[in-house]
Amino acid sequence: MTSTQLINPATEEVLRAVEHVDVAAVDDAVARASAAQRRWARLAPAERAAGLRAFAAAVDAHLDELAALEVANSGHPIGSARWEAGNVRDVLQFYAGSPERLSGRQIPVAGGIDVTFHEPMGVVGVITPWNFPMVIATWGIAPALAAGNAVLVKPAEWTPLTTMRLAELAVEAGLDADLLQVLPGQGSVVGERFVSHPGVRKVVFTGSTAVGKKVLAGAAAHVKRVTLELGGKSANIVFADCDLEQAAATAPGGVFDNAGQDCCARSRILVQRSVYDRFMELLEPAVRAVAVGDPAAETTEMGPLVSRAHWNKVASYVPPNAPVAFRGTAPTGPGFWFPPTVLTPERTDRSVTEEIFGPVVTVLAFDDEHDAVTLANDTEYGLSGSIWTDDLSRALRVSRAVESGNLSVNSHSSVRYTTPFGGFKQSGVGRELGPDAPLHFTETKNVFIAIKEEQ
């Protein structure tokens, strides 16, 4: 077996090595998961609900441990990592309410009765990214288990530790050890086998659009169900009639959270030309105030990038001649540090059109509402975005006009586990989270029962 050495991105020290599984191990995991799924699906809905609640309680008892693992493995600030561990618990708790609420329908028909059932798919493969490892894994795990499936997870090679620990906590909570399995390994081995194995009935993939296209193409060969949450190049649209001070003060959080390693990052700030200069005056101190440093420190707001390879990719968007308006600060020495950076490029620059996935934001001026919408939609992506205006009619008009799956007005909130999440265009296929998420892990079965006429 091959293995990967995990590096602490804040210190560049080796954490540990993680062995990778091979295709034979994936096949064995699928076989065991299939048997576990049948046992799980036979349980009463209340028993499955109790299992998920026990899993949530086990996570709750280990929040600090999970947060510390994420700090070390991913470089997330401790405050963010604690929130992420709490989100895992909350998502499990939320979907623990689903098994007893997966109701079918009785549909009026002639000659009998017609009912529908939501049948579990079987084994679900979840392929997760490195930016929010345990959170995004749980977005697939929880609703899939709630719907009666077994789950196999392939975590990102760089950041598998919290996901591996979640599988252990599930067993400690009393779930079948084969029901939720984490399989560390290469995407070209484990991920591709999820796609090609006939026993894996659905694949959930979160990651780049380029890889998502390969998953989609591979799944098509097997008519396999997929949910894809892919890239983003979201716009933060600032109109002249908004609370400009608030818009500028919150803009850094909308793009630099998790060092910009967020598919929902508002990495294009579009500002109405009449207030552009004033907005930039307000934005500069807000960017310089972002506290970048030791992820273990309570005051840290932004940590390092995840790896040296990713640092090099982000840096390629800020060459020596880049139109840098201003930058924040970052530590020097060991660690993959990159300061918050604000660019003022032309609309056609690659920093405007490509997903950087780092703490780099472009600021562009627009003339009017039509220009703002046109510019916001001038991208292959459509995942998230924000609209700043005090005009309710404008807020609704622009919200409907922007081609994006998740929008916020006068805020930067995009993802709540109680509401659906997903993208337009090349930002993905399908939706995660929200009350309907378990239904996306089921097949609808329709049953007609003929009724004999009274003799």
Phi, psi and chi 1 to 4 in degrees:
 res  aa     phi    psi   chi1   chi2   chi3   chi4
   1 MET       -  147.0  -74.6 -170.5  177.9      -
   2 THR   -87.1  170.0   60.5      -      -      -
   3 SER  -149.4  165.5   64.2      -      -      -
   4 THR  -125.2  134.9  -68.5      -      -      -
   5 GLN   -85.5  125.6  -79.2 -164.7  -32.1      -
   6 LEU   -89.4  134.7  -55.0 -179.0      -      -
   7 ILE  -113.7  132.2  -53.8  -63.3      -      -
   8 ASN   -70.4  115.3 -176.4  -39.1      -      -
   9 PRO   -70.1  -14.3   23.0  -31.6      -      -
  10 ALA   -88.2  -23.2      -      -      -      -
  11 THR  -122.7  -15.3   64.9      -      -      -
  12 GLU    64.3   18.7  -60.5 -172.5   55.4      -
  13 GLU   -86.6  148.9  -63.9  173.7   -8.0      -
  14 VAL   -75.6  128.0  175.3      -      -      -
  15 LEU   -84.6  -54.9  -70.1  172.6      -      -
  16 ARG  -175.6  171.4   54.5  172.5  -76.1 -165.4
  17 ALA  -104.5  143.8      -      -      -      -
  18 VAL  -121.7  125.5  170.7      -      -      -
  19 GLU   -75.4  142.6  -72.7 -167.8  -11.1      -
  20 HIS   -96.1  144.3  -72.4  177.0      -      -
  21 VAL   -87.3  159.2  -56.4      -      -      -
  22 ASP  -107.8 -177.9   56.9   16.2      -      -
  23 VAL   -60.9  -39.8  170.1      -      -      -
  24 ALA   -61.7  -38.3      -      -      -      -
  25 ALA   -68.0  -35.9      -      -      -      -
  26 VAL   -63.7  -44.9  176.2      -      -      -
  27 ASP   -61.6  -40.6  -69.9   -8.7      -      -
  28 ASP   -64.8  -40.8  176.4   66.5      -      -
  29 ALA   -63.4  -39.0      -      -      -      -
  30 VAL   -63.6  -43.2  173.7      -      -      -
  31 ALA   -62.1  -44.9      -      -      -      -
  32 ARG   -68.4  -37.7  -70.7 -175.3  -72.2  109.8
  33 ALA   -65.3  -36.7      -      -      -      -
  34 SER   -61.9  -42.6  -64.7      -      -      -
  35 ALA   -67.6  -41.3      -      -      -      -
  36 ALA   -65.1  -36.3      -      -      -      -
  37 GLN   -63.4  -39.9 -174.3  -87.0  -34.5      -
  38 ARG   -64.6  -38.4  -69.5 -170.0  -68.6  -88.2
  39 ARG   -66.2  -42.9  -64.8 -169.5  -66.9  -90.2
  40 TRP   -64.2  -44.5  175.2 -114.1      -      -
  41 ALA   -67.7  -25.4      -      -      -      -
  42 ARG   -76.7  -16.1  -76.6 -163.2  -62.3  -94.7
  43 LEU   -67.3  152.4  -65.6  177.6      -      -
  44 ALA   -63.3  147.8      -      -      -      -
  45 PRO   -51.3  -39.2  -28.3   35.5      -      -
  46 ALA   -64.1  -33.2      -      -      -      -
  47 GLU   -70.7  -40.3  -67.4 -179.2   88.1      -
  48 ARG   -65.1  -39.4  -64.5 -159.4  -57.2  -85.9
  49 ALA   -61.0  -43.2      -      -      -      -
  50 ALA   -63.5  -36.8      -      -      -      -
  51 GLY   -62.8  -42.2      -      -      -      -
  52 LEU   -67.8  -37.2  -72.3  169.7      -      -
  53 ARG   -65.4  -38.4  -75.6 -165.1  -66.7  -90.1
  54 ALA   -64.7  -39.4      -      -      -      -
  55 PHE   -61.3  -45.7 -171.0    3.4      -      -
  56 ALA   -60.0  -40.5      -      -      -      -
  57 ALA   -66.1  -37.6      -      -      -      -
  58 ALA   -64.7  -40.6      -      -      -      -
  59 VAL   -63.0  -43.5  170.2      -      -      -
  60 ASP   -59.1  -34.6 -171.2   55.5      -      -
  61 ALA   -75.7  -10.6      -      -      -      -
  62 HIS  -126.9   29.0  -66.8   81.5      -      -
  63 LEU   -60.0  -45.2  -67.6 -178.5      -      -
  64 ASP   -65.6  -38.2  -70.8  -19.0      -      -
  65 GLU   -63.7  -46.2  176.6 -166.6   -8.4      -
  66 LEU   -63.0  -41.7  -71.3  165.8      -      -
  67 ALA   -62.9  -42.8      -      -      -      -
  68 ALA   -64.3  -38.2      -      -      -      -
  69 LEU   -61.4  -41.5  -86.2  177.3      -      -
  70 GLU   -69.8  -35.1 -150.3   65.5  -82.4      -
  71 VAL   -60.2  -46.9  169.0      -      -      -
  72 ALA   -73.0  -41.3      -      -      -      -
  73 ASN   -84.5  -35.2 -166.7 -174.9      -      -
  74 SER  -112.9  -13.3  -57.2      -      -      -
  75 GLY    77.0   17.9      -      -      -      -
  76 HIS   -72.7  139.6  -67.7 -172.2      -      -
  77 PRO   -56.9  145.6  -24.8   34.4      -      -
  78 ILE   -59.4  -36.8 -177.0   61.2      -      -
  79 GLY   -63.3  -41.8      -      -      -      -
  80 SER   -66.6  -41.4  -60.5      -      -      -
  81 ALA   -64.8  -37.2      -      -      -      -
  82 ARG   -64.5  -41.4  -74.5 -161.5 -163.5  103.2
  83 TRP   -61.7  -42.1 -179.5   91.9      -      -
  84 GLU   -62.9  -43.6  -69.7  158.7   24.3      -
  85 ALA   -62.3  -39.9      -      -      -      -
  86 GLY   -65.3  -34.1      -      -      -      -
  87 ASN   -66.0  -38.3 -176.9  -99.8      -      -
  88 VAL   -58.0  -49.0  169.8      -      -      -
  89 ARG   -58.3  -46.9  173.2 -156.5   58.0 -149.1
  90 ASP   -65.8  -38.9  -66.2  -15.2      -      -
  91 VAL   -65.6  -42.8  169.3      -      -      -
  92 LEU   -61.3  -43.0  -72.4  166.7      -      -
  93 GLN   -64.6  -41.0 -170.5   70.6   37.5      -
  94 PHE   -62.1  -46.9  179.5   68.9      -      -
  95 TYR   -80.5   -8.7  -71.8  111.4      -      -
  96 ALA   -63.8  -19.7      -      -      -      -
  97 GLY   -82.2   -5.7      -      -      -      -
  98 SER   -82.0  -39.9  -64.9      -      -      -
  99 PRO   -54.4  -34.8  -28.8   37.1      -      -
 100 GLU   -86.7    2.9  -63.6  172.2  -80.2      -
 101 ARG  -125.0   11.6  -66.6  169.6  174.3   79.4
 102 LEU   -83.1   70.6  -80.6  174.1      -      -
 103 SER   -83.7  139.9  -58.4      -      -      -
 104 GLY   -86.1 -162.6      -      -      -      -
 105 ARG  -129.5  153.6  -57.6  172.9   64.6 -167.6
 106 GLN  -110.3  118.2 -176.1  -89.9  -47.3      -
 107 ILE  -108.6  125.9  -57.0  171.3      -      -
 108 PRO   -63.1  127.1  -21.0   32.9      -      -
 109 VAL  -141.7  165.6  -64.9      -      -      -
 110 ALA   -86.5  142.8      -      -      -      -
 111 GLY    83.8    6.4      -      -      -      -
 112 GLY   167.9 -158.2      -      -      -      -
 113 ILE  -121.3  152.2   60.9  172.5      -      -
 114 ASP  -128.9  126.5 -165.2  -84.3      -      -
 115 VAL  -130.5  154.1  -66.6      -      -      -
 116 THR  -118.8  149.2   62.4      -      -      -
 117 PHE  -126.7  146.1  -59.9   91.8      -      -
 118 HIS  -101.8   99.6  -63.4  -63.8      -      -
 119 GLU   -90.7  136.8  -56.8  -72.8    6.5      -
 120 PRO   -62.0  150.4   20.1  -30.1      -      -
 121 MET   -74.1  -38.2  -69.5 -178.8  169.8      -
 122 GLY   132.5 -106.3      -      -      -      -
 123 VAL  -105.7  129.6  177.5      -      -      -
 124 VAL  -112.3  134.0  173.3      -      -      -
 125 GLY  -102.7  126.8      -      -      -      -
 126 VAL  -116.4  122.2  177.0      -      -      -
 127 ILE  -113.0  117.7  -55.9  170.7      -      -
 128 THR  -111.0  157.6   61.0      -      -      -
 129 PRO   -91.0  178.5   35.9  -35.8      -      -
 130 TRP   -93.6   -6.0   47.4 -102.7      -      -
 131 ASN   -81.2  -38.2   58.8  -30.3      -      -
 132 PHE  -133.9   74.0  -67.6  104.8      -      -
 133 PRO   -59.7  -56.1  -24.9   35.0      -      -
 134 MET   -77.0  -30.2   60.2  177.3  160.7      -
 135 VAL   -66.7  -53.1  168.5      -      -      -
 136 ILE   -68.5  -33.1  -67.5  177.5      -      -
 137 ALA   -59.6  -43.3      -      -      -      -
 138 THR   -69.2  -30.0  -52.6      -      -      -
 139 TRP   -60.1  -28.4  -67.8   -3.3      -      -
 140 GLY   -90.7  -42.4      -      -      -      -
 141 ILE   -60.7  -50.9  -68.5  167.0      -      -
 142 ALA   -63.9  -53.7      -      -      -      -
 143 PRO   -67.7  -30.9   21.9  -31.4      -      -
 144 ALA   -67.0  -44.1      -      -      -      -
 145 LEU   -64.3  -41.5  -69.9  177.8      -      -
 146 ALA   -59.4  -33.3      -      -      -      -
 147 ALA   -82.4   -1.9      -      -      -      -
 148 GLY    99.4   14.7      -      -      -      -
 149 ASN   -95.2  165.6  -58.9  -78.8      -      -
 150 ALA   -97.7  156.2      -      -      -      -
 151 VAL  -132.4  131.5 -177.9      -      -      -
 152 LEU  -111.2  134.1  -54.7  178.1      -      -
 153 VAL  -120.7  128.6 -175.6      -      -      -
 154 LYS  -105.1  104.1 -168.1 -148.3   86.0   68.0
 155 PRO   -76.1  161.4   29.3  -32.9      -      -
 156 ALA   -60.2  144.7      -      -      -      -
 157 GLU   -61.2  -33.5  -65.4  167.8   46.2      -
 158 TRP   -77.9  -26.2  -67.9  -19.6      -      -
 159 THR  -137.1   62.2   57.4      -      -      -
 160 PRO   -92.3   -8.6   34.9  -36.2      -      -
 161 LEU   -66.3  -43.4  -65.6 -175.8      -      -
 162 THR   -68.7  -35.8   49.2      -      -      -
 163 THR   -66.5  -40.5  -48.0      -      -      -
 164 MET   -61.0  -40.1  -66.8  167.7   63.9      -
 165 ARG   -68.4  -34.9 -176.9   62.7  179.8  132.8
 166 LEU   -60.0  -40.8  -74.8  179.5      -      -
 167 ALA   -62.8  -38.6      -      -      -      -
 168 GLU   -65.1  -40.2  -65.1  171.4   -7.0      -
 169 LEU   -66.4  -33.4  -68.8  175.7      -      -
 170 ALA   -61.7  -41.8      -      -      -      -
 171 VAL   -67.4  -42.4  174.9      -      -      -
 172 GLU   -60.1  -29.6  -68.5  178.0   22.8      -
 173 ALA   -79.3   -7.2      -      -      -      -
 174 GLY   106.3    0.6      -      -      -      -
 175 LEU   -74.9  151.2  -64.6 -174.3      -      -
 176 ASP   -55.6  131.5 -170.6  -40.8      -      -
 177 ALA   -61.9  -23.7      -      -      -      -
 178 ASP   -92.2   -4.6  -66.9  -27.7      -      -
 179 LEU   -75.7  -38.2 -173.9   66.5      -      -
 180 LEU  -128.2  111.1  169.9   60.4      -      -
 181 GLN  -122.5  136.2  -59.1  176.0   56.7      -
 182 VAL  -106.4  126.0  174.7      -      -      -
 183 LEU  -120.6   89.4  -53.2  175.9      -      -
 184 PRO   -64.7  142.7  -15.4   29.4      -      -
 185 GLY   167.6 -177.4      -      -      -      -
 186 GLN   -80.0  146.1  -62.7  177.1  -22.1      -
 187 GLY   -60.7  -35.3      -      -      -      -
 188 SER   -71.0  -12.0   59.1      -      -      -
 189 VAL  -109.5  -66.4  177.2      -      -      -
 190 VAL   -72.4  -49.0 -179.0      -      -      -
 191 GLY   -61.0  -45.0      -      -      -      -
 192 GLU   -65.0  -32.6  -73.3 -164.2    9.0      -
 193 ARG   -72.5  -33.4 -171.1   54.5  179.4  149.9
 194 PHE   -56.4  -42.6  -78.2    6.2      -      -
 195 VAL   -70.4  -38.6  172.7      -      -      -
 196 SER   -91.2  -19.2   65.7      -      -      -
 197 HIS   -73.4  126.2 -164.5  -61.5      -      -
 198 PRO   -66.9  -19.0   22.0  -32.8      -      -
 199 GLY   -82.7  -10.5      -      -      -      -
 200 VAL   -94.6  111.3  177.3      -      -      -
 201 ARG   -87.1  -20.1  -60.4  -63.3  178.2   82.5
 202 LYS  -148.1  145.9  176.5  169.8 -178.4  173.3
 203 VAL  -120.5  128.6  172.1      -      -      -
 204 VAL  -108.2  119.8  178.3      -      -      -
 205 PHE  -124.8  130.8  171.9   81.2      -      -
 206 THR  -122.2  125.1  -58.3      -      -      -
 207 GLY   168.4 -152.6      -      -      -      -
 208 SER   -73.6  153.9   71.8      -      -      -
 209 THR   -63.6  -36.1  -64.3      -      -      -
 210 ALA   -61.5  -45.6      -      -      -      -
 211 VAL   -73.0  -36.2  176.5      -      -      -
 212 GLY   -58.5  -36.3      -      -      -      -
 213 LYS   -64.0  -36.8  -69.8  177.0  180.0  178.4
 214 LYS   -67.9  -40.2  -65.5  179.3 -179.3  178.9
 215 VAL   -61.9  -44.7  171.4      -      -      -
 216 LEU   -62.6  -43.2 -171.2   60.3      -      -
 217 ALA   -65.7  -42.3      -      -      -      -
 218 GLY   -65.9  -40.0      -      -      -      -
 219 ALA   -66.1  -33.7      -      -      -      -
 220 ALA   -61.0  -34.0      -      -      -      -
 221 ALA   -64.3  -22.4      -      -      -      -
 222 HIS  -113.3    7.3  -57.1  -88.2      -      -
 223 VAL    48.2   48.0 -162.9      -      -      -
 224 LYS   -94.2  138.9 -175.4  169.7  -62.5 -168.0
 225 ARG   -68.7  144.4  -81.8   60.3  171.6  158.5
 226 VAL  -139.4  150.9  -63.5      -      -      -
 227 THR  -124.9  127.3  -63.8      -      -      -
 228 LEU  -123.1  123.8  -54.4  176.5      -      -
 229 GLU  -117.5  111.3 -162.4  -85.9  -80.1      -
 230 LEU  -116.2 -144.4  -52.1  175.5      -      -
 231 GLY   -77.0  173.8      -      -      -      -
 232 GLY  -152.9  153.7      -      -      -      -
 233 LYS  -144.7   63.6 -168.1   66.7  177.7  175.5
 234 SER   -74.4  149.9  -59.3      -      -      -
 235 ALA  -102.5  140.0      -      -      -      -
 236 ASN  -111.1  101.4  177.0   12.6      -      -
 237 ILE   -95.3  120.3  -52.2  171.9      -      -
 238 VAL  -114.5  109.4 -179.8      -      -      -
 239 PHE   -89.0  156.7  -73.2   97.4      -      -
 240 ALA   -64.6  -23.8      -      -      -      -
 241 ASP   -88.1    6.7   63.0    3.9      -      -
 242 CYS   -88.5  176.8   78.0      -      -      -
 243 ASP   -76.0   92.9 -178.1  -22.0      -      -
 244 LEU   -63.6  -37.5 -156.1   62.5      -      -
 245 GLU   -61.3  -44.1  -73.6   74.0   15.0      -
 246 GLN   -67.8  -40.5 -178.4   70.9    2.8      -
 247 ALA   -61.3  -42.2      -      -      -      -
 248 ALA   -72.2  -38.5      -      -      -      -
 249 ALA   -66.7  -32.8      -      -      -      -
 250 THR   -93.5  -13.0   58.8      -      -      -
 251 ALA   -57.7  -41.9      -      -      -      -
 252 PRO   -59.3  -41.1  -27.3   37.2      -      -
 253 GLY   -64.0  -30.5      -      -      -      -
 254 GLY   -71.5  -17.9      -      -      -      -
 255 VAL  -124.7  -29.5   64.5      -      -      -
 256 PHE   -96.0   -2.9  -60.7  139.2      -      -
 257 ASP   -57.6  138.2 -179.6   59.5      -      -
 258 ASN    55.0   35.9 -160.4   31.5      -      -
 259 ALA    56.7   32.2      -      -      -      -
 260 GLY    75.0    3.2      -      -      -      -
 261 GLN   -86.5   66.0  -60.2  167.5  130.3      -
 262 ASP  -148.2  124.8 -176.1  -11.1      -      -
 263 CYS   -64.7  -19.5   49.9      -      -      -
 264 CYS   -92.4    1.6  -69.8      -      -      -
 265 ALA   -54.2  130.9      -      -      -      -
 266 ARG   -80.3   76.9  -82.6   68.3  166.9  166.1
 267 SER   -86.4   -0.8   53.7      -      -      -
 268 ARG  -125.2  114.4  -65.6  180.0  -62.0  149.2
 269 ILE   -97.1  119.1  -56.4  177.3      -      -
 270 LEU  -107.8  120.7  -44.5 -178.4      -      -
 271 VAL  -122.4  133.1 -175.0      -      -      -
 272 GLN   -60.8  134.3 -164.8  153.2   17.2      -
 273 ARG   -56.5  -33.7 -162.6  175.0  -56.6  -82.9
 274 SER   -67.0  -20.0   61.0      -      -      -
 275 VAL  -119.9   10.8  -65.9      -      -      -
 276 TYR   -58.5  -50.2  178.8   90.5      -      -
 277 ASP   -62.2  -42.1  -69.0  -18.9      -      -
 278 ARG   -66.9  -39.3  176.8   56.5  179.3  156.4
 279 PHE   -61.2  -43.5  178.7   84.9      -      -
 280 MET   -63.5  -36.1  -65.8  -63.8  -78.2      -
 281 GLU   -62.1  -38.3  -69.3  173.7   -0.8      -
 282 LEU   -78.0  -32.1  -65.9  166.7      -      -
 283 LEU   -70.9  -36.4 -179.1   63.1      -      -
 284 GLU   -57.5  -52.5 -177.7  170.6    2.9      -
 285 PRO   -64.0  -30.3   19.2  -30.6      -      -
 286 ALA   -66.4  -39.1      -      -      -      -
 287 VAL   -70.4  -43.6  169.6      -      -      -
 288 ARG   -66.3  -21.2  -64.1 -167.4 -173.0  -78.8
 289 ALA   -83.9   -9.3      -      -      -      -
 290 VAL   -63.0  123.1  175.2      -      -      -
 291 ALA   -84.7  105.7      -      -      -      -
 292 VAL  -106.4  125.4 -176.3      -      -      -
 293 GLY   174.9 -155.5      -      -      -      -
 294 ASP   -51.2  117.1  179.6    5.3      -      -
 295 PRO   -60.9  -23.4  -21.0   32.0      -      -
 296 ALA   -78.9  -11.6      -      -      -      -
 297 ALA   -81.0  136.2      -      -      -      -
 298 GLU   -62.9  -27.8  -63.7  -72.2  -14.2      -
 299 THR   -86.0   -8.3   55.6      -      -      -
 300 THR   -70.6  132.7  -65.3      -      -      -
 301 GLU  -104.7  -25.0  -64.1  173.4  -58.2      -
 302 MET  -142.3  131.0 -171.0 -178.0  111.2      -
 303 GLY  -100.3 -160.4      -      -      -      -
 304 PRO   -81.9  171.1   32.1  -36.5      -      -
 305 LEU   -72.1  164.4  -66.0  172.2      -      -
 306 VAL   -75.3  -26.8   70.8      -      -      -
 307 SER  -158.5  166.3   69.5      -      -      -
 308 ARG   -66.4  -39.5  176.1   58.7   63.0 -169.6
 309 ALA   -61.0  -41.8      -      -      -      -
 310 HIS   -71.2  -35.8 -171.0   56.9      -      -
 311 TRP   -57.3  -44.4 -171.8   97.3      -      -
 312 ASN   -62.0  -39.0  -70.2  -25.7      -      -
 313 LYS   -64.3  -47.0  173.8 -177.7  178.9  -68.3
 314 VAL   -62.8  -42.8  172.5      -      -      -
 315 ALA   -62.3  -26.9      -      -      -      -
 316 SER   -65.1  -19.0   71.9      -      -      -
 317 TYR   -86.5   -5.1  -72.1   90.6      -      -
 318 VAL  -129.1   68.0 -168.5      -      -      -
 319 PRO   -68.6  171.7   27.5  -35.0      -      -
 320 PRO   -55.8  -29.4  -27.6   35.8      -      -
 321 ASN   -96.8   15.2   62.9  -17.4      -      -
 322 ALA   -64.9  146.5      -      -      -      -
 323 PRO   -78.0   71.0   30.1  -34.9      -      -
 324 VAL   -78.5  120.9  175.8      -      -      -
 325 ALA   -79.3  -47.7      -      -      -      -
 326 PHE  -168.4  165.2   40.8   83.5      -      -
 327 ARG  -137.4  157.6  -51.1 -178.7   81.9  159.8
 328 GLY   -87.5 -161.2      -      -      -      -
 329 THR  -117.7  160.7   58.4      -      -      -
 330 ALA  -152.1  154.2      -      -      -      -
 331 PRO   -62.0  157.7  -21.2   32.3      -      -
 332 THR  -108.2  170.8   56.8      -      -      -
 333 GLY    91.9 -159.8      -      -      -      -
 334 PRO   -58.6  148.5  -21.9   32.9      -      -
 335 GLY   114.4  154.5      -      -      -      -
 336 PHE   -96.5   65.8  -49.1  126.0      -      -
 337 TRP   -87.9  140.4  -54.6  100.4      -      -
 338 PHE  -142.8  125.1 -157.6   98.9      -      -
 339 PRO   -73.5  149.2   27.6  -35.0      -      -
 340 PRO   -56.2  129.6  -21.8   32.7      -      -
 341 THR  -131.3  133.3  -59.1      -      -      -
 342 VAL  -114.8  123.6  177.8      -      -      -
 343 LEU  -111.0  150.9  -55.6  179.5      -      -
 344 THR  -126.1   69.8   53.1      -      -      -
 345 PRO   -88.7  179.1   34.5  -33.7      -      -
 346 GLU   -73.4  159.4  -61.5  -63.4  -39.8      -
 347 ARG   -62.0  -23.6  -67.4 -172.4  177.5 -169.3
 348 THR   -93.7   -1.5   55.7      -      -      -
 349 ASP   -64.7  148.4 -169.7   80.5      -      -
 350 ARG   -62.9  -25.8   65.2 -172.7  -73.0 -103.3
 351 SER   -67.8  -19.6   63.5      -      -      -
 352 VAL   -89.5  -32.0  175.6      -      -      -
 353 THR   -99.9  -22.5   59.4      -      -      -
 354 GLU  -105.9  150.5  -61.1  177.1   13.5      -
 355 GLU   -77.1  117.5 -175.6  176.8   35.1      -
 356 ILE   -85.2  -39.0  -59.8  172.7      -      -
 357 PHE    61.5   42.6 -137.6   62.8      -      -
 358 GLY  -154.4 -178.5      -      -      -      -
 359 PRO   -81.3   57.1   30.6  -34.0      -      -
 360 VAL  -129.3  125.7  179.0      -      -      -
 361 VAL  -126.7  143.2   65.0      -      -      -
 362 THR  -105.2  143.5   60.1      -      -      -
 363 VAL  -119.1  124.2 -173.5      -      -      -
 364 LEU  -126.2  146.6  -53.9  171.7      -      -
 365 ALA   -93.6  145.3      -      -      -      -
 366 PHE  -128.9  160.8   66.9   84.7      -      -
 367 ASP   -92.5  -47.5  -65.0  -45.3      -      -
 368 ASP  -148.5 -176.7   53.5   24.0      -      -
 369 GLU   -59.9  -43.4 -173.4  175.3  -49.0      -
 370 HIS   -61.4  -42.8  178.5  -93.0      -      -
 371 ASP   -64.3  -39.3 -170.5   32.1      -      -
 372 ALA   -63.0  -46.2      -      -      -      -
 373 VAL   -66.0  -42.2  170.2      -      -      -
 374 THR   -60.3  -43.9  -59.7      -      -      -
 375 LEU   -68.4  -41.6 -176.7   54.3      -      -
 376 ALA   -60.9  -38.3      -      -      -      -
 377 ASN   -85.7   -3.1  -71.3  -20.4      -      -
 378 ASP   -82.8   63.7 -172.6   19.5      -      -
 379 THR  -158.7  153.1  171.9      -      -      -
 380 GLU   -76.0  -11.3   64.0 -172.7   11.2      -
 381 TYR   -98.0  168.8  -59.3  112.7      -      -
 382 GLY  -167.2   61.6      -      -      -      -
 383 LEU   -99.1  -52.8 -174.2   57.8      -      -
 384 SER  -142.9 -170.6 -166.0      -      -      -
 385 GLY   156.2  166.5      -      -      -      -
 386 SER  -134.5  151.2  -63.6      -      -      -
 387 ILE  -132.3  122.4  -60.4  159.4      -      -
 388 TRP  -110.5  112.2  -71.2   80.7      -      -
 389 THR  -163.5  150.0  177.4      -      -      -
 390 ASP   -98.2    5.5  -75.0  -15.1      -      -
 391 ASP   -97.7  109.2 -176.4  -29.7      -      -
 392 LEU   -61.1  -42.0  177.2   59.2      -      -
 393 SER   -61.6  -43.2  -66.1      -      -      -
 394 ARG   -63.3  -42.3  167.9  174.7  -77.9  156.8
 395 ALA   -56.9  -43.2      -      -      -      -
 396 LEU   -72.0  -41.8  -70.6  173.1      -      -
 397 ARG   -59.4  -48.2  -76.1 -165.4  -51.8  -91.2
 398 VAL   -71.0  -36.9  175.5      -      -      -
 399 SER   -59.4  -40.3  -65.7      -      -      -
 400 ARG   -74.4  -27.9  -62.2  -58.5  -60.3  -88.1
 401 ALA   -85.1  -29.1      -      -      -      -
 402 VAL   -75.6  129.5  171.8      -      -      -
 403 GLU   -84.6   81.8  -61.7  168.3  -16.9      -
 404 SER  -152.0  146.8 -178.3      -      -      -
 405 GLY   -81.1  -19.7      -      -      -      -
 406 ASN  -144.8  113.2  -51.6  -89.0      -      -
 407 LEU  -126.2  149.6  -67.4  168.1      -      -
 408 SER  -126.5  139.7  -59.1      -      -      -
 409 VAL  -106.6  124.5  175.5      -      -      -
 410 ASN    56.6   36.0  -64.7  -27.9      -      -
 411 SER  -166.9  178.6   76.2      -      -      -
 412 HIS  -124.4   26.3  -63.9  -57.2      -      -
 413 SER   -84.6  127.8  175.1      -      -      -
 414 SER  -122.0  -38.5  -71.1      -      -      -
 415 VAL  -117.7  116.1 -174.1      -      -      -
 416 ARG  -126.3  139.1  -66.0  177.9  175.7   85.1
 417 TYR   -69.6  -13.2   57.2   82.4      -      -
 418 THR   -87.3   -4.7   52.8      -      -      -
 419 THR  -130.9  154.0   58.9      -      -      -
 420 PRO   -69.9  148.3   21.5  -30.9      -      -
 421 PHE  -136.0  130.9  173.5   68.3      -      -
 422 GLY   169.7  177.7      -      -      -      -
 423 GLY  -122.6  161.4      -      -      -      -
 424 PHE   -87.8  169.0  -75.0   24.1      -      -
 425 LYS    50.3 -131.9  -60.6 -170.7  -74.9 -170.1
 426 GLN   -86.0   14.5  -67.1 -165.7   37.3      -
 427 SER   -87.3   -2.4  -77.1      -      -      -
 428 GLY   148.9 -179.4      -      -      -      -
 429 VAL  -134.3  127.5  173.7      -      -      -
 430 GLY    86.3 -177.6      -      -      -      -
 431 ARG  -134.1  146.4  -67.7  -65.9 -179.3  -90.2
 432 GLU  -111.5  167.9  -64.0 -178.4  -69.4      -
 433 LEU    62.3 -175.3  -58.6  176.0      -      -
 434 GLY    78.1  171.2      -      -      -      -
 435 PRO   -65.5  -22.1   22.2  -33.0      -      -
 436 ASP   -92.1   -1.9  -64.7  -23.6      -      -
 437 ALA   -56.1  -42.6      -      -      -      -
 438 PRO   -58.5  -31.6  -27.5   37.2      -      -
 439 LEU   -62.9  -27.5  -65.1  176.5      -      -
 440 HIS   -73.3   -7.1  -57.5  -39.7      -      -
 441 PHE  -110.5   25.3  -66.5   94.4      -      -
 442 THR  -131.8  162.5   65.6      -      -      -
 443 GLU  -110.0  136.3  -64.6  -77.6   14.7      -
 444 THR   -83.5  122.4  -60.8      -      -      -
 445 LYS  -107.7  127.7  177.8  179.1  -71.7 -178.5
 446 ASN  -105.3  129.5 -168.4   79.0      -      -
 447 VAL  -126.3  122.7  177.9      -      -      -
 448 PHE  -104.2  129.9  170.4   74.8      -      -
 449 ILE  -117.1  113.1  -57.2  170.2      -      -
 450 ALA   -70.6  143.6      -      -      -      -
 451 ILE  -115.8  125.4  -61.6  176.4      -      -
 452 LYS   -71.4  141.5  -68.0 -178.6  179.6  179.2
 453 GLU   -67.2  144.5  -65.7  -65.7  -28.2      -
 454 GLU   -64.0  131.2 -174.9  175.7    1.5      -
 455 GLN   -78.4      -  -61.1  -60.9  -43.3      -
